[in-house]
């Protein structure tokens, strides 16, 4: 079995989709499977180009194709980036693919499944799709492109559905996403749910007193509410900013309120809404906020361990279309989660089942403050919720478990299994 993986980001880049794909690629290579990756030469943060166009790392052949770097802030620039990568990636995939291969396409950029399905059909390979989100529904929910966008999405959806039905398997990251694909008439036996994961050997709980990063940022005696990762259009920044503002005002009005004065919000990462965050922090003169860039991947345990609890948010319109993957790293770090989103959503369900945090309705900044103060006042409750998060992680969301599930899906999907006698059309 040879597997061709395609996605815009891959090791050593720290984009979430790239980190997950890298984990899978290297694990499969260690199992003796021939793995080739087609990815971009761009970095997630857009700062530099990765130098090498072709190299082998840990037994994985990596081809990096050129595409422009217009960035993620504008729809036109993003579209040009997407389109150029799809064209360059398709050409490389066409040259590499042959019969008996598995072509595994992720959803960055959107609609890679269509390109993969066409090439797989012509080459006699088998397509597998890994859906981190569901496009064009995500764009529709965020009202991207206005009326013209809505019309184009109506044309794209049937094409997307055809590619999913033509695939040997479609791996989704949540049960609600699986239910949505069934509504789109994707065959049930072609839908597999494998949650995203974190590496429990790399991300381990670190006591605040032993966290050097926390000390370096002057947070030793503070109660830290963290947000780590991308802060994008899918996330509710307004509720968070309002909660920060109300807590700041409370601390200013009541100097004797030691708990409120100790609370600080720490944002680590990037995303299109970081500009909004920085602007509002400056405009409102908020002194209870720290903002830091992405930290090196090798220090992820310390980065996530800076916070006493973490915020995760998702626009309720996107339930069933996206699952925030940062939740799994938070659980691995042994920290509680305050989820701002739909009470019946995927993350809300996991938080409730594991009793590792609380769910707050979007727009309810007072409820968010109440939960933060509750955990700040009760360190034992905060610690016990963090311990339950880690325990649930070890059973459900550790990398080893997910990779074993992936290996099984790929084995049963490979051309030639279950009576499939697809010819080997080598070129």
C-alpha positions as CSV (number, residue, x, y, z in Angstrom):
1,X,0.0,0.0,0.0
2,X,1.2,3.5,-0.9
3,X,-0.5,6.6,0.4
4,X,-0.4,10.0,-1.1
5,X,-1.4,12.8,1.3
6,X,-2.3,16.3,0.1
7,X,-2.8,19.4,2.3
8,X,-1.5,22.9,2.2
9,X,0.5,22.6,5.5
10,X,2.8,19.9,6.8
11,X,5.7,19.4,9.1
12,X,7.6,21.4,10.4
13,X,4.8,24.0,10.1
14,X,2.5,24.3,13.2
15,X,-0.9,24.8,11.4
16,X,-3.4,22.5,13.1
17,X,-4.3,20.6,10.0
18,X,-0.5,20.2,9.2
19,X,0.3,18.9,12.7
20,X,-2.4,16.2,12.5
21,X,-1.4,15.2,9.0
22,X,2.3,15.0,10.1
23,X,1.4,12.7,13.0
24,X,-0.5,10.4,10.7
25,X,2.1,10.4,7.9
26,X,5.0,9.6,10.2
27,X,3.1,6.9,12.1
28,X,2.2,5.2,8.8
29,X,5.8,5.4,7.7
30,X,6.9,3.7,10.9
31,X,4.5,0.9,10.1
32,X,6.4,0.3,6.8
33,X,3.9,2.0,4.6
34,X,5.2,4.1,1.7
35,X,3.9,7.7,2.3
36,X,4.2,10.7,0.0
37,X,3.0,14.1,1.0
38,X,2.1,17.0,-1.4
39,X,2.0,20.3,0.4
40,X,2.7,24.0,0.0
41,X,6.0,25.8,0.5
42,X,4.1,28.4,2.6
43,X,4.1,28.8,6.3
44,X,0.9,29.1,8.3
45,X,2.0,32.5,9.7
46,X,3.0,33.7,6.2
47,X,6.4,34.9,7.3
48,X,8.7,32.7,5.2
49,X,8.8,30.1,2.6
50,X,9.9,26.6,3.5
51,X,13.1,26.2,1.5
52,X,13.1,22.7,0.2
53,X,10.8,21.6,-2.7
54,X,11.5,17.9,-2.2
55,X,13.0,16.1,0.8
56,X,12.5,13.0,2.9
57,X,11.8,13.2,6.6
58,X,11.4,10.2,8.8
59,X,10.9,8.0,5.7
60,X,8.1,10.3,4.3
61,X,8.7,11.8,0.8
62,X,7.6,15.4,0.8
63,X,6.9,17.5,-2.3
64,X,6.3,21.2,-1.7
65,X,4.6,23.1,-4.5
66,X,4.7,26.8,-5.1
67,X,1.7,29.0,-4.5
68,X,1.4,32.8,-3.8
69,X,1.2,34.1,-0.3
70,X,-1.6,36.7,-0.3
71,X,-2.6,35.7,3.2
72,X,-5.8,34.7,5.0
73,X,-7.3,38.2,5.7
74,X,-8.9,38.9,2.3
75,X,-11.3,36.7,0.4
76,X,-9.7,37.4,-3.0
77,X,-6.2,36.8,-1.8
78,X,-7.2,33.6,0.0
79,X,-9.0,32.4,-3.2
80,X,-5.9,33.0,-5.2
81,X,-3.8,31.0,-2.7
82,X,-6.3,28.2,-2.7
83,X,-6.7,28.0,-6.5
84,X,-2.9,28.1,-7.2
85,X,-2.2,25.4,-4.7
86,X,-5.0,23.2,-6.1
87,X,-3.5,23.6,-9.6
88,X,0.1,22.9,-8.6
89,X,-1.0,20.1,-6.3
90,X,-3.1,18.5,-9.0
91,X,-0.2,18.5,-11.4
92,X,2.1,16.9,-8.9
93,X,-0.5,14.3,-7.8
94,X,-1.2,13.5,-11.4
95,X,2.5,12.7,-12.0
96,X,2.8,10.6,-8.8
97,X,-0.5,8.7,-8.5
98,X,-1.0,5.2,-9.9
99,X,-3.2,2.2,-9.5
100,X,-3.4,0.6,-6.0
101,X,-2.5,4.0,-4.3
102,X,-4.7,5.7,-1.7
103,X,-5.0,9.4,-2.2
104,X,-5.9,11.0,1.1
105,X,-7.1,14.6,0.8
106,X,-7.8,17.0,3.6
107,X,-9.9,20.1,3.4
108,X,-7.2,22.8,3.3
109,X,-7.9,24.3,0.8
110,X,-11.6,23.5,0.4
111,X,-12.8,21.1,-2.3
112,X,-9.5,19.1,-2.5
113,X,-11.8,16.1,-2.5
114,X,-13.1,17.0,-6.0
115,X,-9.6,17.1,-7.4
116,X,-8.6,13.9,-5.6
117,X,-11.7,12.1,-6.8
118,X,-11.0,13.0,-10.5
119,X,-7.4,11.9,-10.4
120,X,-8.1,8.8,-8.4
121,X,-10.7,7.7,-10.9
122,X,-8.4,8.2,-13.9
123,X,-5.4,6.7,-12.3
124,X,-7.3,3.7,-10.8
125,X,-6.4,4.8,-7.2
126,X,-8.8,5.0,-4.2
127,X,-9.7,8.4,-2.7
128,X,-10.1,9.0,1.0
129,X,-11.2,12.3,2.4
130,X,-10.4,13.7,5.8
131,X,-12.9,16.4,6.6
132,X,-11.8,19.0,9.2
133,X,-14.7,21.2,8.1
134,X,-17.6,21.1,5.6
135,X,-17.3,23.5,2.7
136,X,-19.2,25.4,1.2
137,X,-21.5,25.3,4.2
138,X,-19.0,27.0,6.5
139,X,-18.7,29.8,4.0
140,X,-22.4,30.1,3.7
141,X,-22.9,30.2,7.5
142,X,-20.3,33.0,7.7
143,X,-22.0,34.8,4.8
144,X,-18.9,34.9,2.7
145,X,-19.3,36.5,-0.7
146,X,-22.8,37.8,-0.3
147,X,-25.4,36.9,-3.0
148,X,-22.8,35.9,-5.5
149,X,-21.2,33.6,-2.9
150,X,-24.5,32.0,-2.2
151,X,-25.1,31.2,-5.9
152,X,-21.6,29.8,-6.4
153,X,-22.0,27.6,-3.3
154,X,-25.2,26.2,-4.7
155,X,-23.3,25.0,-7.7
156,X,-20.3,23.7,-5.7
157,X,-22.3,21.6,-3.2
158,X,-23.4,18.9,-5.7
159,X,-19.8,18.6,-7.0
160,X,-18.6,18.2,-3.4
161,X,-21.2,15.6,-2.6
162,X,-20.2,13.6,-5.8
163,X,-16.6,13.5,-4.6
164,X,-17.6,12.2,-1.2
165,X,-19.8,9.5,-2.6
166,X,-17.1,8.5,-5.1
167,X,-14.5,8.1,-2.3
168,X,-13.6,4.9,-0.7
169,X,-14.0,6.5,2.7
170,X,-14.7,9.8,4.3
171,X,-13.3,10.5,7.8
172,X,-15.0,13.2,9.8
173,X,-14.0,14.6,13.2
174,X,-17.3,14.5,15.0
175,X,-20.6,12.7,15.2
176,X,-22.6,15.8,14.2
177,X,-20.5,16.1,11.0
178,X,-21.2,12.4,10.3
179,X,-24.9,13.0,10.6
180,X,-24.7,16.0,8.3
181,X,-23.0,14.0,5.6
182,X,-25.7,11.3,5.9
183,X,-28.2,14.1,5.2
184,X,-26.3,14.8,2.0
185,X,-26.8,11.2,1.0
186,X,-23.2,10.1,1.5
187,X,-23.4,6.3,2.1
188,X,-23.2,5.4,5.8
189,X,-20.6,2.8,5.2
190,X,-18.3,5.4,3.7
191,X,-18.4,7.6,6.8
192,X,-16.0,7.1,9.7
193,X,-15.7,9.2,12.8
194,X,-12.2,9.7,14.1
195,X,-11.8,12.5,16.6
196,X,-8.8,14.8,16.3
197,X,-6.2,14.2,18.9
198,X,-3.2,15.4,20.8
199,X,0.1,13.7,21.8
200,X,-0.3,12.7,25.4
201,X,3.4,11.9,25.6
202,X,4.4,15.4,24.5
203,X,1.6,17.4,26.1
204,X,1.5,16.5,29.8
205,X,0.0,18.4,32.8
206,X,2.5,20.8,34.3
207,X,1.9,22.4,37.7
208,X,1.8,26.2,37.5
209,X,4.6,26.5,39.9
210,X,6.8,24.4,37.6
211,X,6.0,26.2,34.4
212,X,9.0,28.3,33.2
213,X,6.9,30.1,30.6
214,X,4.4,31.2,33.2
215,X,7.2,32.6,35.3
216,X,8.8,34.4,32.3
217,X,5.5,36.1,31.5
218,X,5.1,37.3,35.1
219,X,2.0,35.1,35.8
220,X,3.3,33.4,39.0
221,X,0.6,34.8,41.3
222,X,-2.2,35.2,38.7
223,X,-5.2,33.2,37.8
224,X,-4.8,32.7,34.0
225,X,-7.7,32.3,31.6
226,X,-6.1,31.2,28.3
227,X,-6.9,31.2,24.6
228,X,-4.4,29.3,22.5
229,X,-4.4,28.9,18.7
230,X,-6.3,30.5,15.9
231,X,-8.8,33.2,16.6
232,X,-10.8,33.2,13.4
233,X,-14.1,34.1,11.9
234,X,-15.7,30.9,13.4
235,X,-14.9,32.0,17.0
236,X,-16.9,34.3,19.3
237,X,-14.6,37.2,20.2
238,X,-17.3,39.6,21.3
239,X,-18.4,37.6,24.3
240,X,-14.8,37.2,25.4
241,X,-13.9,40.9,25.1
242,X,-17.0,41.9,27.0
243,X,-16.2,39.6,29.8
244,X,-12.6,40.9,29.9
245,X,-14.0,44.5,30.1
246,X,-16.5,43.7,32.9
247,X,-13.8,42.0,35.0
248,X,-11.4,44.8,34.4
249,X,-14.0,47.3,35.5
250,X,-14.8,45.2,38.6
251,X,-11.1,45.1,39.6
252,X,-10.8,48.9,39.2
253,X,-13.9,49.6,41.2
254,X,-13.1,47.2,44.0
255,X,-9.4,47.1,44.8
256,X,-10.2,44.8,47.7
257,X,-11.5,42.1,45.3
258,X,-8.3,40.2,45.2
259,X,-9.7,37.4,43.1
260,X,-10.8,39.7,40.3
261,X,-7.5,41.6,40.4
262,X,-5.6,38.3,40.0
263,X,-7.4,37.2,36.9
264,X,-5.6,37.8,33.6
265,X,-6.5,36.7,30.1
266,X,-3.6,35.4,28.0
267,X,-4.0,34.9,24.2
268,X,-1.4,32.9,22.4
269,X,-1.5,32.5,18.6
270,X,-2.9,34.4,15.6
271,X,-5.9,34.6,13.3
272,X,-7.9,37.3,11.6
273,X,-9.7,38.4,14.8
274,X,-6.5,39.1,16.6
275,X,-6.5,42.6,15.1
276,X,-10.0,43.1,16.6
277,X,-8.7,41.9,20.0
278,X,-5.7,44.1,20.0
279,X,-7.7,47.1,18.9
280,X,-10.3,46.7,21.6
281,X,-7.7,46.0,24.3
282,X,-6.1,49.3,23.4
283,X,-9.3,51.3,23.0
284,X,-10.8,50.1,26.3
285,X,-7.4,50.4,28.1
286,X,-7.7,46.8,29.4
287,X,-4.8,46.0,31.7
288,X,-5.8,42.4,32.4
289,X,-4.7,41.0,29.0
290,X,-1.5,39.6,27.6
291,X,-1.2,38.8,23.9
292,X,1.7,36.5,22.6
293,X,2.5,35.0,19.2
294,X,2.5,31.3,18.5
295,X,5.1,29.5,20.6
296,X,7.4,26.7,19.3
297,X,5.7,23.4,18.9
298,X,8.2,21.6,21.2
299,X,7.1,23.8,24.1
300,X,3.4,23.1,23.6
301,X,3.0,21.5,27.0
302,X,4.3,24.7,28.7
303,X,2.3,26.9,26.4
304,X,-1.0,25.2,27.3
305,X,0.0,24.8,30.9
306,X,0.3,28.6,31.3
307,X,-3.4,28.8,31.8
308,X,-5.4,27.6,34.8
309,X,-8.4,27.2,32.4
310,X,-8.9,27.6,28.7
311,X,-11.6,29.2,26.5
312,X,-12.9,27.5,23.4
313,X,-15.6,29.0,21.2
314,X,-17.6,28.2,18.1
315,X,-20.3,30.1,16.3
316,X,-23.4,27.9,16.8
317,X,-24.2,28.2,13.0
318,X,-21.1,26.1,12.5
319,X,-22.1,23.1,14.7
320,X,-21.8,19.9,12.6
321,X,-19.4,21.7,10.2
322,X,-16.4,22.3,12.4
323,X,-15.0,20.8,15.6
324,X,-12.4,23.0,17.4
325,X,-9.4,20.8,17.7
326,X,-7.7,22.9,20.4
327,X,-10.0,21.2,22.9
328,X,-8.0,17.9,22.8
329,X,-4.7,19.7,23.6
330,X,-6.3,21.4,26.5
331,X,-7.6,18.1,27.8
332,X,-4.1,16.6,27.4
333,X,-2.6,19.5,29.4
334,X,-5.1,18.7,32.2
335,X,-7.0,22.0,32.2
336,X,-10.7,22.7,32.3
337,X,-12.5,24.2,29.3
338,X,-15.1,27.0,29.2
339,X,-16.9,26.5,25.9
340,X,-18.7,29.4,24.4
341,X,-21.2,27.9,21.9
342,X,-24.3,25.8,21.4
343,X,-25.3,23.9,24.5
344,X,-26.1,20.8,22.4
345,X,-22.9,21.1,20.3
346,X,-20.0,18.6,19.9
347,X,-17.6,20.2,22.3
348,X,-20.4,21.0,24.8
349,X,-21.3,17.3,24.8
350,X,-17.7,16.2,25.4
351,X,-17.3,18.7,28.2
352,X,-20.5,17.6,29.9
353,X,-19.7,13.9,29.5
354,X,-16.2,14.3,31.0
355,X,-17.3,16.9,33.6
356,X,-14.2,18.9,32.7
357,X,-15.7,22.4,32.3
358,X,-18.8,24.4,31.5
359,X,-20.7,25.7,28.4
360,X,-21.7,29.3,28.1
361,X,-24.2,30.7,25.6
362,X,-22.7,33.2,23.1
363,X,-23.3,36.7,24.1
364,X,-23.7,35.9,27.8
365,X,-20.5,37.6,29.2
366,X,-21.9,37.7,32.7
367,X,-22.3,33.9,32.8
368,X,-18.7,33.6,31.5
369,X,-17.5,35.8,34.3
370,X,-19.5,33.8,36.8
371,X,-17.8,30.6,35.8
372,X,-14.3,32.1,35.7
373,X,-14.8,33.6,39.2
374,X,-16.2,30.2,40.4
375,X,-13.1,28.4,39.3
376,X,-10.7,31.2,40.5
377,X,-12.4,31.1,44.0
378,X,-12.3,27.2,44.1
379,X,-8.8,26.0,43.0
380,X,-9.7,22.4,44.1
381,X,-12.7,22.4,41.7
382,X,-10.5,23.8,38.9
383,X,-7.8,21.2,39.6
384,X,-10.3,18.3,39.7
385,X,-11.9,19.3,36.4
386,X,-8.4,19.5,34.9
387,X,-7.7,16.0,36.2
388,X,-10.9,14.6,34.7
389,X,-10.0,16.3,31.4
390,X,-6.7,14.4,31.3
391,X,-8.3,11.1,32.3
392,X,-10.9,11.4,29.5
393,X,-8.2,12.4,27.1
394,X,-6.1,9.2,27.9
395,X,-9.2,7.0,27.2
396,X,-10.6,8.8,24.1
397,X,-8.4,11.4,22.4
398,X,-4.8,10.3,22.7
399,X,-2.8,10.2,19.5
400,X,-2.1,6.4,19.6
401,X,-5.7,5.5,19.8
402,X,-6.7,7.8,16.8
403,X,-3.8,6.5,14.7
404,X,-4.8,2.9,15.3
405,X,-8.3,3.8,14.0
406,X,-6.8,5.5,11.0
407,X,-4.7,2.5,10.2
408,X,-7.7,0.3,10.2
409,X,-9.7,2.6,7.9
410,X,-6.9,2.8,5.4
411,X,-6.4,-1.0,5.4
412,X,-10.1,-1.7,4.7
413,X,-10.2,1.1,2.1
414,X,-7.1,0.1,0.0
415,X,-7.8,-0.9,-3.6
416,X,-8.0,-4.7,-3.8
417,X,-9.8,-5.1,-0.4
418,X,-13.4,-6.4,0.0
419,X,-13.5,-7.8,-3.5
420,X,-12.2,-4.6,-5.2
421,X,-10.2,-5.6,-8.2
422,X,-9.1,-2.2,-9.4
423,X,-6.3,-2.7,-12.0
424,X,-2.9,-1.2,-11.3
425,X,-2.6,1.4,-14.1
426,X,1.0,2.5,-13.7
427,X,2.3,5.4,-15.7
